[in-house]
Structures are given as C-alpha cells and as structure tokens.
Amino acid sequence: MLSFNKLITLVAMPMLISACTVTHAPRTTIAQPKPQPVEQWYKEGVSQSVTRDKVGHCKIEVGASRLSQAEAEKLIGYCMKSDGYRLIKKTNNLSFLDS
C-alpha cells in the first residue's frame, strides 16, 4: 500500500513538471511592406545640404508658389538639371539613376 506522501509525490510531480515546462506558441511572420523608392536630386561632390539650398533657390526662381504642383515640379526640374543635377531613385541606401 502506498503511503500518503508517495501518493502525493506520484500525483503532484507530473503536474509540477508540466507547470514548469515552457511551451512556445508557433511563430507568426508579419509581412513588412517593401520600401518605396524615393526620388532625390544628386550631383557628384555636392552635399545634401547644398542640394536642398539649390532646390530652394530654384523654387524661388521659377515662382513655384504661384504654380500648380505639376508645373512647379517640371520647372524646378529644369532649373536643377541646368546646374548639373540628376534626379535619382534611392531605395535601402542603394541609388538607381532615373531613366
């Protein structure tokens, strides 16, 4: 015949072990959106700060505030290209020339 202590041990030990066992839920993967390419002006040897200043100068020169957005972007583009800048697409620190 089993003593009370042995009976408790036989019943409680599996419960204790199962309570201490860590179970892991299955991993779920959340799809990350792909980064969209960003267009920016580029000129060899020119810093981003100087480039931003040039864009600002071109906005003033073409009177962008008085134009539609499409017309302003077109004229700013002409201004930037006339000074040797190129519009490039940048994704994940990789640059692709705008074709």
All heavy atoms as an XYZ file, in Angstrom:
767
protein
N       0.810     -1.154      0.000
C       0.000      0.000      0.000
C       0.876      1.248      0.000
O       1.907      1.280      0.642
C      -0.875     -0.005      1.232
C      -2.025      0.846      0.941
S      -3.431      0.354      1.588
C      -4.410      0.625      2.472
N       0.451      2.246     -0.739
C       1.224      3.466     -0.850
C       0.944      4.390      0.324
O      -0.192      4.539      0.763
C       0.882      4.212     -2.133
C       1.248      3.518     -3.445
C       0.696      4.310     -4.602
C       2.735      3.366     -3.560
N       2.005      4.982      0.785
C       1.811      5.949      1.858
C       1.278      7.245      1.258
O       1.351      7.487      0.052
C       3.124      6.203      2.588
O       4.000      6.904      1.754
N       0.731      8.075      2.089
C       0.159      9.336      1.644
C       1.205     10.199      0.945
O       0.933     10.801     -0.092
C      -0.458     10.056      2.854
C      -1.121     11.349      2.471
C      -2.332     11.327      1.782
C      -0.552     12.569      2.782
C      -2.943     12.514      1.419
C      -1.170     13.747      2.422
C      -2.374     13.726      1.737
N       2.427     10.262      1.480
C       3.494     11.071      0.878
C       3.856     10.568     -0.509
O       4.084     11.352     -1.425
C       4.731     11.080      1.772
C       4.531     11.924      3.011
O       3.626     12.750      3.059
N       5.344     11.698      4.025
N       3.949      9.252     -0.690
C       4.274      8.704     -2.003
C       3.152      8.985     -2.990
O       3.384      9.279     -4.159
C       4.525      7.204     -1.902
C       5.834      6.865     -1.228
C       6.042      5.381     -1.215
C       7.358      5.062     -0.502
N       7.569      3.626     -0.402
N       1.897      8.906     -2.520
C       0.765      9.180     -3.381
C       0.784     10.640     -3.848
O       0.576     10.929     -5.026
C      -0.545      8.877     -2.637
C      -1.825      9.099     -3.429
C      -1.860      8.214     -4.650
C      -3.026      8.869     -2.547
N       1.057     11.547     -2.948
C       1.143     12.971     -3.297
C       2.274     13.185     -4.302
O       2.116     13.914     -5.272
C       1.363     13.841     -2.031
C       0.145     13.784     -1.111
C       1.681     15.281     -2.400
C      -1.101     14.361     -1.725
N       3.402     12.533     -4.080
C       4.542     12.676     -4.972
C       4.192     12.169     -6.366
O       4.519     12.808     -7.367
C       5.765     11.918     -4.413
O       6.054     12.415     -3.105
C       6.962     12.082     -5.300
N       3.539     11.040     -6.473
C       3.177     10.478     -7.769
C       2.173     11.354     -8.509
O       2.195     11.453     -9.728
C       2.600      9.069     -7.596
C       3.596      7.988     -7.197
C       2.862      6.686     -6.923
C       4.631      7.800     -8.287
N       1.293     11.991     -7.785
C       0.283     12.835     -8.410
C       0.820     14.238     -8.671
O       0.601     14.811     -9.737
C      -0.989     12.904     -7.521
C      -1.974     13.927     -8.063
C      -1.624     11.535     -7.412
N       1.540     14.800     -7.729
C       1.965     16.195     -7.816
C       3.161     16.399     -8.743
O       3.265     17.436     -9.387
C       2.291     16.731     -6.437
N       4.070     15.447     -8.814
C       5.285     15.634     -9.625
C       4.989     15.872    -11.108
O       5.506     16.817    -11.686
C       6.245     14.455     -9.458
C       7.037     14.511     -8.167
S       7.917     16.052     -7.969
C       9.397     15.690     -8.848
N       4.153     15.060    -11.737
C       3.858     15.350    -13.152
C       3.206     16.719    -13.348
O       3.486     17.417    -14.311
C       2.906     14.225    -13.563
C       3.166     13.120    -12.603
C       3.568     13.789    -11.322
N       2.358     17.105    -12.409
C       1.724     18.414    -12.503
C       2.753     19.527    -12.352
O       2.710     20.525    -13.060
C       0.628     18.549    -11.438
C      -0.561     17.639    -11.699
S      -1.737     17.596    -10.350
C      -2.249     19.268    -10.208
N       3.679     19.341    -11.422
C       4.727     20.332    -11.206
C       5.628     20.444    -12.421
O       5.966     21.542    -12.860
C       5.534     19.978     -9.949
C       6.663     20.921     -9.573
C       6.107     22.308     -9.276
C       7.436     20.397     -8.389
N       5.995     19.296    -12.961
C       6.870     19.292    -14.143
C       6.161     19.950    -15.322
O       6.740     20.772    -16.024
C       7.314     17.857    -14.483
C       8.272     17.363    -13.403
C       7.972     17.804    -15.855
C       8.606     15.897    -13.501
N       4.905     19.647    -15.539
C       4.190     20.246    -16.671
C       3.982     21.748    -16.453
O       3.968     22.518    -17.399
C       2.859     19.549    -16.911
O       1.983     19.772    -15.834
N       3.844     22.172    -15.213
C       3.684     23.594    -14.931
C       4.976     24.358    -15.170
O       4.957     25.530    -15.535
C       3.218     23.796    -13.493
N       6.110     23.694    -14.988
C       7.398     24.350    -15.174
C       7.874     24.307    -16.614
O       8.806     25.005    -16.985
C       8.459     23.702    -14.280
S       8.144     23.981    -12.528
N       7.252     23.469    -17.408
C       7.658     23.355    -18.802
C       7.125     24.556    -19.575
O       5.958     24.903    -19.480
C       7.107     22.059    -19.421
O       7.549     20.965    -18.625
C       7.576     21.890    -20.843
N       7.998     25.175    -20.331
C       7.612     26.328    -21.127
C       7.219     25.841    -22.501
O       7.963     25.119    -23.152
C       8.777     27.332    -21.235
C       8.388     28.500    -22.125
C       9.190     27.804    -19.867
N       6.051     26.219    -22.911
C       5.634     25.872    -24.267
C       5.708     27.132    -25.117
O       5.428     28.236    -24.657
C       4.194     25.326    -24.273
O       3.342     26.312    -23.710
C       4.089     24.027    -23.480
N       6.109     26.957    -26.336
C       6.262     28.080    -27.254
C       5.126     28.072    -28.263
O       4.829     27.046    -28.853
C       7.599     28.004    -28.001
C       8.778     28.140    -27.095
N       9.155     29.329    -26.553
C       9.644     27.221    -26.603
C      10.220     29.156    -25.782
N      10.531     27.873    -25.796
N       4.534     29.195    -28.430
C       3.499     29.334    -29.445
C       4.177     29.361    -30.816
O       5.321     29.795    -30.939
C       2.725     30.634    -29.217
N       3.503     28.899    -31.829
C       4.107     28.941    -33.161
C       4.378     30.389    -33.563
O       3.601     31.296    -33.246
C       3.065     28.296    -34.067
C       1.798     28.311    -33.288
C       2.165     28.357    -31.842
N       5.487     30.597    -34.239
C       5.845     31.950    -34.678
C       4.989     32.356    -35.861
O       4.746     31.570    -36.759
C       7.314     32.005    -35.095
C       8.244     31.885    -33.950
C       9.650     32.065    -34.425
N      10.550     31.930    -33.292
C      11.688     32.539    -33.199
N      12.101     33.312    -34.168
N      12.439     32.394    -32.146
N       4.575     33.575    -35.814
C       3.856     34.114    -36.958
C       4.705     35.214    -37.559
O       5.348     35.983    -36.852
C       2.491     34.692    -36.545
O       2.699     35.678    -35.535
C       1.572     33.607    -36.012
N       4.727     35.261    -38.845
C       5.517     36.261    -39.542
C       4.585     37.340    -40.062
O       3.600     37.051    -40.724
C       6.278     35.620    -40.722
O       7.055     34.537    -40.224
C       7.168     36.626    -41.400
N       4.914     38.560    -39.741
C       4.140     39.696    -40.230
C       4.873     40.244    -41.448
O       6.056     40.549    -41.386
C       4.004     40.776    -39.153
C       3.253     40.212    -37.948
C       3.300     41.996    -39.717
C       3.219     41.140    -36.760
N       4.165     40.334    -42.535
C       4.777     40.826    -43.765
C       5.132     42.300    -43.610
O       4.306     43.101    -43.201
C       3.823     40.635    -44.933
N       6.370     42.629    -43.912
C       6.822     44.010    -43.868
C       6.623     44.628    -45.248
O       6.965     44.019    -46.251
C       8.309     44.079    -43.487
C       8.611     43.542    -42.107
C       8.014     44.406    -41.022
O       7.974     45.611    -41.143
N       7.536     43.789    -39.967
N       6.085     45.829    -45.306
C       5.929     46.461    -46.620
C       7.286     46.765    -47.224
O       8.242     47.098    -46.520
C       5.165     47.749    -46.315
C       5.409     48.006    -44.870
C       5.647     46.670    -44.226
N       7.375     46.605    -48.524
C       8.630     46.904    -49.211
C       8.813     48.416    -49.258
O       7.867     49.161    -49.521
C       8.610     46.349    -50.631
C       8.646     44.841    -50.672
C       8.735     44.350    -52.086
C       8.789     42.836    -52.094
N       8.869     42.307    -53.448
N      10.031     48.879    -48.975
C      10.254     50.326    -49.029
C      10.078     50.838    -50.461
O      10.503     50.203    -51.412
C      11.701     50.497    -48.560
C      12.326     49.154    -48.644
C      11.229     48.140    -48.629
N       9.429     51.956    -50.560
C       9.201     52.568    -51.857
C      10.402     53.435    -52.230
O      10.988     54.086    -51.369
C       7.940     53.427    -51.823
C       6.685     52.635    -51.539
C       6.389     51.616    -52.608
O       6.458     51.917    -53.790
N       6.080     50.398    -52.200
N      10.776     53.443    -53.506
C      11.891     54.298    -53.915
C      11.558     55.774    -53.689
O      10.417     56.185    -53.853
C      12.063     54.015    -55.401
C      11.095     52.961    -55.763
C      10.210     52.690    -54.597
N      12.552     56.518    -53.291
C      12.400     57.949    -53.057
C      13.255     58.674    -54.093
O      14.414     58.333    -54.299
C      12.882     58.315    -51.628
C      12.804     59.808    -51.403
C      12.070     57.571    -50.595
N      12.657     59.657    -54.747
C      13.419     60.439    -55.715
C      14.128     61.579    -55.001
O      13.566     62.213    -54.108
C      12.498     60.999    -56.795
C      11.934     59.942    -57.708
C      11.099     60.533    -58.828
O      10.510     61.616    -58.634
O      11.030     59.909    -59.893
N      15.384     61.799    -55.389
C      16.121     62.926    -54.833
C      17.109     63.436    -55.868
O      17.515     62.717    -56.771
C      16.836     62.530    -53.541
C      17.957     61.520    -53.711
C      18.573     61.139    -52.381
O      17.862     60.829    -51.442
N      19.879     61.157    -52.302
N      17.471     64.689    -55.701
C      18.426     65.304    -56.615
C      19.840     64.952    -56.180
O      20.139     64.892    -54.987
C      18.239     66.823    -56.642
C      16.959     67.212    -57.296
C      15.809     67.601    -56.687
C      16.695     67.189    -58.694
N      14.839     67.840    -57.621
C      15.359     67.596    -58.866
C      17.447     66.876    -59.826
C      14.766     67.697    -60.121
C      16.858     66.977    -61.073
C      15.532     67.383    -61.219
N      20.716     64.732    -57.179
C      22.087     64.321    -56.890
C      23.034     65.007    -57.871
O      22.741     65.122    -59.065
C      22.225     62.794    -57.040
C      23.640     62.310    -56.943
C      24.259     62.162    -55.712
C      24.373     62.022    -58.090
C      25.571     61.732    -55.623
C      25.680     61.588    -58.000
C      26.278     61.443    -56.774
O      27.578     61.030    -56.686
N      24.166     65.423    -57.322
C      25.254     65.957    -58.143
C      26.548     65.528    -57.480
O      26.722     65.695    -56.262
C      25.173     67.486    -58.228
C      26.219     68.101    -59.140
C      26.008     69.615    -59.240
C      27.056     70.268    -60.118
N      26.849     71.718    -60.213
N      27.442     64.942    -58.247
C      28.719     64.437    -57.732
C      29.448     65.523    -56.946
O      29.608     66.648    -57.410
C      29.594     63.967    -58.893
C      30.897     63.317    -58.484
C      30.692     61.934    -57.887
O      29.806     61.209    -58.349
O      31.439     61.600    -56.953
N      29.851     65.179    -55.730
C      30.650     66.081    -54.901
C      29.866     67.166    -54.184
O      30.464     68.054    -53.574
N      28.537     67.120    -54.247
C      27.724     68.158    -53.614
C      26.971     67.537    -52.442
O      26.343     66.491    -52.574
C      26.734     68.782    -54.624
C      25.855     69.825    -53.958
C      27.497     69.389    -55.794
N      27.019     68.179    -51.290
C      26.351     67.665    -50.084
C      24.834     67.801    -50.204
O      24.322     68.585    -51.009
C      26.835     68.411    -48.841
O      26.339     69.739    -48.851
N      24.134     67.050    -49.351
C      22.672     67.136    -49.332
C      22.210     68.515    -48.892
O      21.189     69.016    -49.357
C      22.092     66.067    -48.413
C      22.210     64.670    -48.968
C      21.616     63.628    -48.029
O      21.376     63.909    -46.853
N      21.389     62.433    -48.536
N      22.967     69.145    -48.017
C      22.619     70.482    -47.548
C      22.664     71.496    -48.696
O      21.742     72.307    -48.863
C      23.572     70.900    -46.429
O      23.318     72.210    -46.024
N      23.715     71.451    -49.474
C      23.839     72.364    -50.614
C      22.756     72.055    -51.648
O      22.179     72.971    -52.252
C      25.258     72.273    -51.230
C      25.352     73.046    -52.535
C      26.295     72.777    -50.235
N      22.460     70.778    -51.822
C      21.413     70.384    -52.766
C      20.061     70.938    -52.324
O      19.295     71.460    -53.143
C      21.354     68.848    -52.901
O      22.623     68.378    -53.370
C      20.267     68.413    -53.865
N      19.751     70.838    -51.016
C      18.489     71.407    -50.522
C      18.442     72.918    -50.758
O      17.397     73.467    -51.114
C      18.324     71.100    -49.032
C      17.828     69.697    -48.747
C      17.414     69.523    -47.293
N      18.516     69.768    -46.354
C      19.377     68.845    -45.937
N      19.280     67.614    -46.382
N      20.339     69.162    -45.090
N      19.566     73.582    -50.545
C      19.616     75.028    -50.795
C      19.337     75.336    -52.263
O      18.632     76.292    -52.587
C      20.979     75.599    -50.399
C      21.196     75.629    -48.895
O      20.213     75.467    -48.144
O      22.363     75.807    -48.479
N      19.890     74.523    -53.152
C      19.698     74.729    -54.589
C      18.232     74.524    -54.966
O      17.677     75.288    -55.759
C      20.603     73.788    -55.390
C      20.439     73.887    -56.886
C      20.788     75.275    -57.407
C      20.605     75.333    -58.918
N      20.788     76.693    -59.436
N      17.594     73.498    -54.397
C      16.168     73.275    -54.668
C      15.368     74.495    -54.207
O      14.478     74.972    -54.925
C      15.657     71.990    -53.971
C      14.138     71.895    -54.058
C      16.293     70.748    -54.583
N      15.684     75.019    -53.042
C      15.006     76.217    -52.549
C      15.207     77.407    -53.473
O      14.260     78.161    -53.752
N      16.421     77.570    -53.966
C      16.720     78.661    -54.899
C      15.890     78.496    -56.178
O      15.320     79.473    -56.686
C      18.217     78.671    -55.231
C      18.593     79.637    -56.292
N      18.668     80.990    -56.078
C      18.897     79.435    -57.603
C      19.007     81.588    -57.208
N      19.159     80.666    -58.149
N      15.820     77.262    -56.687
C      15.056     77.015    -57.907
C      13.565     77.272    -57.689
O      12.883     77.780    -58.579
C      15.290     75.585    -58.408
S      16.908     75.347    -59.185
N      13.041     76.922    -56.506
C      11.629     77.175    -56.213
C      11.323     78.668    -56.307
O      10.298     79.075    -56.856
C      11.263     76.659    -54.824
C      11.118     75.157    -54.744
C      10.763     74.722    -53.328
C      10.606     73.214    -53.245
N      10.262     72.769    -51.876
N      12.216     79.464    -55.756
C      12.027     80.916    -55.793
C      12.183     81.430    -57.218
O      11.389     82.243    -57.699
C      13.031     81.611    -54.847
C      12.676     81.264    -53.399
C      13.030     83.117    -55.068
C      13.739     81.651    -52.395
N      13.199     80.931    -57.917
C      13.490     81.390    -59.280
C      12.331     81.146    -60.241
O      12.043     81.993    -61.085
C      14.752     80.681    -59.793
C      15.296     81.240    -61.087
C      16.615     80.594    -61.462
O      17.521     80.542    -60.604
O      16.731     80.136    -62.610
N      11.656     79.994    -60.122
C      10.557     79.680    -61.038
C       9.208     80.167    -60.522
O       8.208     80.055    -61.223
C      10.476     78.160    -61.350
C      11.782     77.671    -61.929
C      10.074     77.349    -60.137
N       9.156     80.709    -59.307
C       7.898     81.181    -58.735
C       6.960     80.029    -58.430
O       5.762     80.071    -58.739
N       7.504     78.967    -57.825
C       6.749     77.737    -57.589
C       5.477     77.948    -56.775
O       4.489     77.239    -56.973
C       7.647     76.714    -56.899
N       5.468     78.916    -55.877
C       4.289     79.121    -55.024
C       3.079     79.599    -55.812
O       1.948     79.456    -55.349
C       4.616     80.112    -53.907
O       4.948     81.374    -54.451
N       3.283     80.133    -56.995
C       2.172     80.630    -57.821
C       1.720     79.618    -58.870
O       0.789     79.885    -59.623
C       2.583     81.912    -58.530
C       2.874     83.055    -57.577
C       3.255     84.277    -58.360
N       4.346     83.918    -59.267
C       5.452     84.625    -59.437
N       5.603     85.741    -58.785
N       6.390     84.242    -60.259
N       2.382     78.472    -58.936
C       2.101     77.479    -59.972
C       1.417     76.251    -59.392
O       1.457     76.017    -58.184
C       3.412     77.039    -60.638
C       4.291     78.140    -61.246
C       5.637     77.574    -61.654
C       3.581     78.769    -62.436
N       0.837     75.458    -60.277
C       0.314     74.161    -59.833
C       1.511     73.297    -59.448
O       2.648     73.550    -59.881
C      -0.476     73.481    -60.956
O       0.401     73.080    -61.996
N       1.255     72.267    -58.656
C       2.353     71.414    -58.205
C       3.067     70.750    -59.387
O       4.296     70.697    -59.428
C       1.836     70.341    -57.240
C       2.962     69.483    -56.685
C       2.482     68.476    -55.653
O       1.335     68.506    -55.232
N       3.371     67.603    -55.246
N       2.300     70.285    -60.357
C       2.899     69.617    -61.523
C       3.788     70.576    -62.308
O       4.911     70.226    -62.702
C       1.810     69.033    -62.410
N       3.296     71.782    -62.548
C       4.075     72.762    -63.302
C       5.314     73.202    -62.524
O       6.400     73.346    -63.086
C       3.200     73.980    -63.635
C       3.838     74.956    -64.581
C       4.061     74.407    -65.992
O       3.408     73.442    -66.390
O       4.906     74.989    -66.696
N       5.169     73.393    -61.212
C       6.307     73.791    -60.380
C       7.381     72.702    -60.393
O       8.574     73.006    -60.549
C       5.848     74.062    -58.950
N       6.969     71.429    -60.245
C       7.949     70.337    -60.253
C       8.698     70.276    -61.578
O       9.905     70.037    -61.617
C       7.259     69.002    -59.967
C       6.851     68.857    -58.510
C       6.101     67.564    -58.228
O       5.906     66.742    -59.160
O       5.699     67.373    -57.063
N       7.974     70.506    -62.674
C       8.602     70.477    -64.006
C       9.654     71.586    -64.135
O      10.792     71.341    -64.544
C       7.529     70.621    -65.084
C       8.057     70.497    -66.500
C       6.911     70.407    -67.498
C       6.613     71.773    -68.053
N       5.592     71.747    -69.124
N       9.290     72.803    -63.738
C      10.217     73.931    -63.870
C      11.392     73.826    -62.887
O      12.524     74.182    -63.229
C       9.476     75.254    -63.694
C       8.450     75.577    -64.794
C       7.730     76.884    -64.480
C       9.110     75.628    -66.163
N      11.132     73.339    -61.679
C      12.224     73.115    -60.721
C      13.180     72.070    -61.289
O      14.403     72.200    -61.171
C      11.672     72.687    -59.347
C      10.932     73.852    -58.691
C      12.788     72.187    -58.440
C      10.085     73.451    -57.492
N      12.639     71.047    -61.937
C      13.469     70.028    -62.575
C      14.379     70.617    -63.641
O      15.568     70.288    -63.712
N      13.827     71.490    -64.475
C      14.648     72.155    -65.499
C      15.765     72.968    -64.851
O      16.912     72.962    -65.295
C      13.803     73.072    -66.379
C      12.808     72.373    -67.273
C      11.611     72.983    -67.618
C      13.063     71.107    -67.792
C      10.692     72.367    -68.450
C      12.149     70.477    -68.620
C      10.966     71.111    -68.944
O      10.061     70.496    -69.765
N      15.427     73.680    -63.781
C      16.404     74.510    -63.077
C      17.534     73.655    -62.501
O      18.711     73.985    -62.649
C      15.698     75.299    -61.973
S      16.785     76.331    -60.959
N      17.163     72.563    -61.848
C      18.168     71.683    -61.232
C      19.052     71.040    -62.299
O      20.281     70.990    -62.159
C      17.488     70.603    -60.381
C      16.748     71.129    -59.165
S      17.807     71.900    -57.931
C      18.637     70.467    -57.257
N      18.438     70.560    -63.377
C      19.209     69.909    -64.443
C      20.147     70.894    -65.133
O      21.245     70.512    -65.540
C      18.273     69.258    -65.458
C      17.599     68.010    -64.914
C      16.619     67.412    -65.904
C      15.932     66.197    -65.297
N      14.942     65.613    -66.214
N      19.739     72.157    -65.218
C      20.597     73.152    -65.861
C      21.864     73.405    -65.047
O      22.857     73.901    -65.584
C      19.837     74.469    -66.065
O      19.655     75.138    -64.830
N      21.830     73.045    -63.761
C      23.010     73.208    -62.904
C      23.764     71.885    -62.707
O      24.613     71.783    -61.830
C      22.577     73.785    -61.551
C      23.744     74.413    -60.803
O      24.710     74.862    -61.455
O      23.689     74.442    -59.552
N      23.408     70.869    -63.501
C      24.160     69.619    -63.466
C      23.643     68.554    -62.522
O      24.292     67.531    -62.312
N      22.472     68.756    -61.933
C      21.893     67.760    -61.025
C      21.131     66.707    -61.822
O      20.640     66.979    -62.921
C      20.940     68.432    -60.026
C      21.645     69.184    -58.930
C      22.036     70.501    -59.114
C      21.910     68.580    -57.713
C      22.684     71.203    -58.113
C      22.555     69.277    -56.701
C      22.943     70.577    -56.915
O      23.581     71.263    -55.921
N      21.040     65.507    -61.234
C      20.253     64.419    -61.802
C      19.257     63.955    -60.758
O      19.573     63.923    -59.574
C      21.147     63.228    -62.180
C      22.146     63.539    -63.260
C      23.002     62.335    -63.557
N      23.861     62.074    -62.389
C      24.558     60.969    -62.212
N      24.504     59.998    -63.086
N      25.309     60.815    -61.150
N      18.078     63.563    -61.213
C      17.075     63.016    -60.313
C      17.298     61.509    -60.244
O      17.293     60.823    -61.261
C      15.661     63.321    -60.831
C      14.517     63.030    -59.880
C      14.648     63.848    -58.599
C      13.189     63.343    -60.561
N      17.548     61.000    -59.039
C      17.802     59.574    -58.857
C      16.751     58.980    -57.939
O      16.104     59.697    -57.179
C      19.220     59.294    -58.297
C      19.402     59.938    -56.915
C      20.285     59.753    -59.267
C      20.673     59.521    -56.200
N      16.583     57.658    -58.022
C      15.689     56.937    -57.117
C      16.558     56.220    -56.108
O      17.521     55.555    -56.467
C      14.835     55.936    -57.883
C      13.829     56.601    -58.778
C      12.992     55.597    -59.500
C      12.022     56.306    -60.427
N      11.245     55.375    -61.215
N      16.218     56.352    -54.846
C      17.009     55.758    -53.784
C      16.124     54.818    -52.974
O      15.065     55.195    -52.512
C      17.587     56.853    -52.895
C      18.584     56.368    -51.893
C      19.255     57.539    -51.207
C      20.304     57.017    -50.263
N      21.011     58.049    -49.567
N      16.592     53.554    -52.807
C      15.888     52.552    -52.016
C      16.909     51.801    -51.180
O      17.892     51.304    -51.710
C      15.149     51.546    -52.910
O      14.304     52.258    -53.787
C      14.328     50.576    -52.095
N      16.688     51.724    -49.861
C      17.585     50.974    -48.969
C      19.047     51.356    -49.161
O      19.915     50.497    -49.267
C      17.429     49.470    -49.177
C      16.150     48.951    -48.604
O      15.535     49.601    -47.773
N      15.739     47.784    -49.020
N      19.328     52.618    -49.236
C      20.684     53.134    -49.397
C      21.324     52.721    -50.724
O      22.528     52.808    -50.879
C      21.582     52.713    -48.237
C      21.101     53.314    -46.932
O      20.558     54.410    -46.926
N      21.291     52.616    -45.846
N      20.539     52.242    -51.651
C      21.045     51.929    -52.991
C      20.430     52.946    -53.941
O      19.241     53.192    -53.915
C      20.643     50.508    -53.419
C      21.151     49.380    -52.547
C      20.553     48.058    -53.034
C      22.659     49.311    -52.588
N      21.233     53.513    -54.800
C      20.731     54.516    -55.715
C      20.654     53.953    -57.123
O      21.526     53.219    -57.556
C      21.657     55.739    -55.711
O      21.654     56.329    -54.441
N      19.590     54.296    -57.803
C      19.402     53.888    -59.182
C      19.140     55.152    -59.978
O      18.291     55.957    -59.627
C      18.220     52.933    -59.321
C      18.348     51.724    -58.445
C      17.731     51.671    -57.216
C      19.135     50.663    -58.842
C      17.870     50.566    -56.400
C      19.267     49.555    -58.041
C      18.630     49.498    -56.814
N      19.861     55.340    -61.044
C      19.664     56.532    -61.855
C      18.290     56.505    -62.483
O      17.804     55.470    -62.931
C      20.738     56.618    -62.950
C      22.164     56.813    -62.449
C      23.109     56.860    -63.629
C      22.272     58.085    -61.639
N      17.649     57.646    -62.492
C      16.342     57.778    -63.101
C      16.517     57.713    -64.607
O      17.292     58.439    -65.182
C      15.739     59.126    -62.684
C      14.286     59.224    -63.045
O      13.587     58.209    -63.016
O      13.850     60.353    -63.349
N      15.798     56.803    -65.241
C      15.956     56.677    -66.691
C      14.904     57.396    -67.458
O      13.929     57.819    -67.032
C      15.959     55.214    -67.114
O      15.154     54.407    -66.325
